[in-house]
């Protein structure tokens, strides 16, 4: 008998009929001889509607009250799913994040999980219950309810899988798996049978919205195999995510993503002296603003100053506006330029580590399409370019063709896929 953690997204539990369908998916895995923990998101657009309601009351809701409000969405889903499973003759019990033992840091809206005490979950599993857990939430030291931010339910599921030493974590949504690129842009994008944690993590970071990076990081930490599956095609095994050491790569690039949810910030005429860059990013960190790409120009002018450019999420722009003047004053900058007309296009592949020329090929493809690159960032298995938004679709299609991501794709693994 194995232990499987399943996670069902908002579209999977959007109404009563879909919740009944999820109940059947849970029971199907139970009938395979497994113990089951199911993690659920809020129904459909519930979280968005709750945020909208809060803004009808106040433009500045307290973070603590927002957590109290938003945590209710997952509680509704977990209760209804437990009812649906019980109605079909199987024992199920629902637990909030706190009841499930999910303890977080003392922070609201974007709390991180510190540890999980799975004692209560294990007791119910041993009593042959299917355990339903509210995703996206936990509790901190003073017993306050906290929420985990974007992708919180994915993170809940994988963290529970790690704490319970589960055999696998299945993430169910309205997509059938991980694709080589966005099939809405490249119609012939192919579903990958398998992908490594490292590649999935980079794709998640650069704009592929299938999984949140935190969930992939957690899966990699605990070495929990994951499957990305469709809750509407239960027979489809989706995409398996495993360790890179279990794979063999026949192509340098596995996937391609674009992200239009970022802004480019340029701080102009920063004096070229030790500590100024630290001041900038300390102020951003204190405001809980995450930074992605960073470039500092070389100081060549008579003023001995340079420009520092970086990107942030559009979600953090309102917080950035609050500290704009503080940044200028802290380092005596002349101005701050904000560029909203950008999109980040990235290629990812563990196979590019020992293959020279991948970056040159990407840059040349963009040049052939007369697309100018504003910023570049790289890692061992990723190359990202910042370009104008109007060129996004052209760039994605051209790169997909050049790196053979728009045709038939074969799983890059040694021998057969693991039977998970």
Residue pairs with C-beta under 8 A, 6 or more apart in sequence:
1 33
1 34
1 35
2 33
2 34
2 35
2 166
2 167
2 168
3 34
3 35
3 36
3 37
3 125
3 164
3 165
3 166
3 167
4 29
4 34
4 35
4 36
4 37
4 166
4 167
4 168
4 169
4 170
5 36
5 37
5 38
5 39
5 157
5 158
5 160
5 161
5 164
5 166
5 168
5 169
5 170
6 25
6 26
6 29
6 36
6 37
6 38
6 39
6 157
6 169
6 170
6 172
7 38
7 39
7 40
7 41
7 135
7 153
7 154
7 156
7 157
7 169
7 170
7 171
7 172
8 22
8 25
8 38
8 39
8 40
8 41
8 81
8 172
8 173
8 231
9 41
9 153
9 171
9 172
9 173
9 174
9 231
10 41
10 42
10 43
10 44
10 45
10 46
10 47
11 18
11 44
11 173
11 174
11 231
12 18
12 21
12 22
12 41
12 172
12 173
12 174
12 231
12 232
13 19
13 22
13 40
13 41
13 42
13 43
13 44
13 77
13 80
13 81
14 43
14 44
15 43
15 44
16 80
18 231
19 43
19 77
19 80
19 81
19 84
20 84
21 231
21 232
22 38
22 40
22 81
22 84
22 172
22 231
23 81
23 84
23 85
23 87
23 88
24 88
24 234
25 172
25 231
25 234
26 36
26 38
26 81
26 85
26 130
27 85
27 88
27 90
27 130
28 234
29 36
29 170
30 36
30 90
30 130
34 167
35 125
36 130
36 131
37 121
37 125
37 130
37 131
37 132
37 133
37 160
37 161
37 164
37 166
38 81
38 130
38 131
38 132
38 133
39 132
39 133
39 134
39 135
39 153
39 156
39 157
39 160
40 74
40 77
40 78
40 81
40 132
40 133
40 134
40 135
40 153
41 73
41 74
41 77
41 135
41 136
41 153
42 50
42 70
42 73
42 74
42 76
42 77
42 136
43 73
43 76
43 77
43 80
46 73
46 76
47 70
47 73
50 69
50 70
50 72
50 73
51 66
51 70
53 69
54 61
54 65
54 66
54 69
55 61
61 69
63 108
63 109
64 108
64 144
66 108
66 109
66 147
67 108
67 109
67 137
67 144
67 145
67 146
67 147
68 145
70 136
70 147
71 96
71 97
71 134
71 136
71 137
71 145
71 147
73 136
74 97
74 134
74 135
74 136
74 137
74 153
75 94
75 96
75 134
77 134
78 94
78 95
78 96
78 132
78 133
78 134
79 94
81 92
81 94
81 132
82 92
82 93
82 94
82 132
85 91
85 92
85 130
85 132
86 92
90 130
91 127
91 128
91 129
91 130
92 129
92 130
92 131
92 132
93 124
93 129
93 130
93 131
93 132
94 132
94 133
94 134
95 120
95 121
95 131
95 132
95 133
95 134
96 133
96 134
96 137
97 133
97 134
97 135
97 136
97 137
97 138
97 139
97 145
97 156
98 137
98 138
98 139
98 143
98 145
99 120
100 116
100 118
100 120
100 121
100 131
100 133
100 134
100 160
101 116
101 117
101 118
101 119
101 120
101 121
102 113
102 116
102 133
102 137
102 138
102 139
102 156
102 159
102 160
103 113
103 114
103 115
103 116
103 117
103 138
103 139
103 140
103 141
104 111
104 112
104 113
104 114
104 138
104 139
104 140
104 146
104 148
105 111
105 112
105 114
105 140
105 146
106 140
106 141
106 142
106 144
106 146
107 140
107 146
108 144
108 146
108 147
109 147
109 149
110 147
110 148
110 149
110 288
111 138
111 140
111 146
111 147
111 148
111 149
112 148
112 214
113 138
113 148
113 155
113 156
113 159
115 163
116 159
116 160
116 162
116 163
118 160
118 163
118 164
121 131
121 133
121 160
121 164
122 164
124 131
125 131
133 156
133 160
135 152
135 153
135 154
135 156
135 157
136 147
136 148
136 152
136 153
136 156
137 145
137 146
137 147
137 148
137 152
137 156
138 145
138 146
138 148
138 156
139 145
139 146
140 146
148 155
148 156
148 214
150 212
150 315
151 211
151 212
151 213
151 214
151 215
152 212
154 171
154 211
154 212
154 214
154 215
155 212
155 214
155 215
155 218
157 169
157 171
157 215
158 169
158 215
158 216
158 218
158 219
158 222
158 224
158 226
159 218
160 166
161 168
161 169
161 219
161 222
161 224
162 218
162 219
162 221
162 222
162 224
166 224
167 225
167 420
168 224
168 225
168 226
168 227
168 420
169 219
169 224
169 225
169 226
169 227
170 226
170 227
170 229
170 238
171 211
171 215
171 226
171 227
171 228
171 229
172 229
172 230
172 231
173 210
173 228
173 229
173 230
173 231
174 230
174 231
174 232
175 210
175 228
175 230
176 191
176 229
176 230
176 233
176 236
176 238
177 191
177 192
177 228
177 229
177 230
177 236
177 238
177 239
178 191
178 192
178 195
178 200
178 203
178 208
178 210
178 211
178 228
178 238
178 239
178 241
178 255
179 189
179 190
179 191
179 192
179 255
180 186
180 189
180 190
180 192
180 254
180 255
180 256
180 400
180 405
180 406
180 409
181 189
181 255
181 256
181 257
181 396
181 400
181 405
181 406
182 189
182 208
182 257
182 258
182 396
183 189
185 258
185 393
185 396
185 397
186 396
186 397
186 400
186 405
186 406
188 406
188 407
189 400
189 405
189 406
190 405
190 406
190 407
190 408
190 409
191 238
191 239
191 409
192 239
192 254
192 255
192 409
192 411
193 239
193 240
193 410
193 411
193 413
193 417
194 239
194 240
194 241
194 242
194 247
194 411
194 412
194 413
194 417
195 203
195 239
195 240
195 241
195 254
195 255
196 241
196 242
196 243
196 244
196 247
196 350
197 216
197 219
197 220
197 241
197 242
197 243
197 244
198 220
198 244
198 350
198 381
199 244
199 254
199 255
199 348
199 349
199 350
199 381
200 211
200 216
200 241
201 213
201 216
201 217
201 220
202 346
202 348
202 379
202 381
202 382
203 210
203 255
203 257
203 346
203 348
204 210
204 211
204 212
204 213
204 216
205 213
205 382
206 257
206 259
206 344
206 346
206 348
206 382
206 384
207 257
207 258
207 259
207 260
207 261
207 344
207 346
208 255
208 257
210 228
211 226
211 228
216 226
216 241
218 224
219 225
219 226
219 241
220 243
223 243
225 240
225 241
225 242
225 418
225 420
226 240
226 241
227 237
227 238
227 239
227 240
227 241
227 420
228 238
228 239
228 241
229 236
229 237
229 238
230 236
230 238
240 417
240 418
240 420
242 418
244 350
246 413
246 414
246 418
247 350
247 412
247 413
247 414
248 412
248 413
248 414
249 349
249 350
249 351
249 412
250 351
250 410
250 412
251 349
251 351
251 403
251 404
251 412
252 349
252 351
252 352
252 355
252 358
252 403
253 347
253 348
253 349
253 351
253 352
253 358
253 403
253 404
253 405
254 348
254 349
254 350
254 351
254 412
255 347
255 348
255 349
255 405
256 345
256 346
256 347
256 348
256 396
256 399
256 400
256 403
256 405
257 345
257 346
257 348
258 343
258 344
258 345
258 346
258 392
258 395
258 396
259 343
259 344
259 346
260 342
260 343
260 344
260 389
260 392
261 313
261 314
261 315
262 292
262 311
262 312
262 313
262 314
262 342
262 343
262 344
263 311
263 312
263 313
263 314
263 317
263 320
263 338
263 339
263 340
263 342
264 309
264 310
264 311
264 338
264 339
264 342
264 374
264 375
264 386
265 309
265 310
265 311
265 312
265 320
265 336
265 337
265 338
265 339
266 307
266 308
266 309
266 336
266 337
266 338
266 339
267 280
267 307
267 308
267 309
267 327
267 328
267 331
267 333
267 336
268 307
268 333
268 334
268 335
268 336
268 337
269 303
269 305
269 306
269 307
269 333
269 334
269 335
270 276
270 277
270 280
270 305
270 306
270 307
270 308
270 331
270 333
271 303
271 304
271 305
271 331
271 332
272 299
272 304
272 305
272 306
276 331
277 296
277 308
279 330
279 331
280 308
280 327
280 330
280 331
281 291
283 323
283 326
283 327
283 330
284 291
284 312
284 320
284 323
287 316
287 319
287 320
287 322
287 323
288 316
288 319
289 312
289 316
289 319
289 320
290 312
290 313
290 316
291 310
291 311
291 312
292 310
292 311
292 312
292 313
292 344
292 377
293 309
293 310
293 311
293 344
293 375
293 376
293 377
293 384
293 386
294 308
294 309
294 310
294 377
295 308
295 309
295 310
295 375
296 306
296 307
296 308
296 309
297 306
297 307
297 308
297 309
298 306
299 305
299 306
309 375
311 342
311 344
311 375
311 386
312 320
314 340
324 336
327 333
327 336
328 335
328 336
339 374
341 388
341 389
341 390
342 374
342 386
342 387
342 388
342 389
343 386
343 387
343 388
343 389
343 391
343 392
344 384
344 385
344 386
345 384
345 385
345 387
345 392
345 395
345 396
345 399
346 382
346 383
346 384
346 385
347 358
347 362
347 382
347 383
347 399
347 403
348 381
348 382
349 358
349 381
350 381
351 412
352 358
352 380
352 381
352 383
353 380
353 381
358 383
359 378
359 383
361 402
361 403
362 383
362 385
362 399
362 402
363 373
363 385
365 398
365 399
365 402
366 373
366 385
366 387
366 395
366 398
366 399
368 398
369 391
369 394
369 395
369 398
371 387
371 388
371 391
371 394
371 395
372 387
372 388
373 385
373 386
373 387
374 385
374 386
374 387
374 388
375 385
375 386
376 383
376 384
376 385
376 386
377 383
377 384
378 384
385 395
387 395
397 406
399 405
400 406
411 417
